[in-house]
C-alpha cells in the first residue's frame, strides 16, 4: 500500500478493527468513522471530501 498512514485511517471499536479506508470511503460508508469524524470536525467538515 502506497498511502501514508495518516491518509488511511483505521477505526477501532471494542478492541477490534472496525473499518479501514480513505477518509472519503469511510465517510461514504456512514459507519463508526463517519460518526466520529462528524463529532470531531463538525458535520460539514466531515462530509467535505474535496481535499481527500
Rosetta blueprint (number, residue, H / E / L):
1 X L
2 X L
3 X L
4 X L
5 X H
6 X H
7 X H
8 X L
9 X L
10 X E
11 X E
12 X E
13 X E
14 X L
15 X L
16 X E
17 X E
18 X E
19 X E
20 X E
21 X L
22 X L
23 X H
24 X H
25 X H
26 X H
27 X H
28 X H
29 X H
30 X L
31 X L
32 X H
33 X H
34 X H
35 X H
36 X H
37 X H
38 X H
39 X H
40 X H
41 X H
42 X L
43 X H
44 X H
45 X H
46 X H
47 X H
48 X L
49 X L
50 X L
51 X L
52 X L
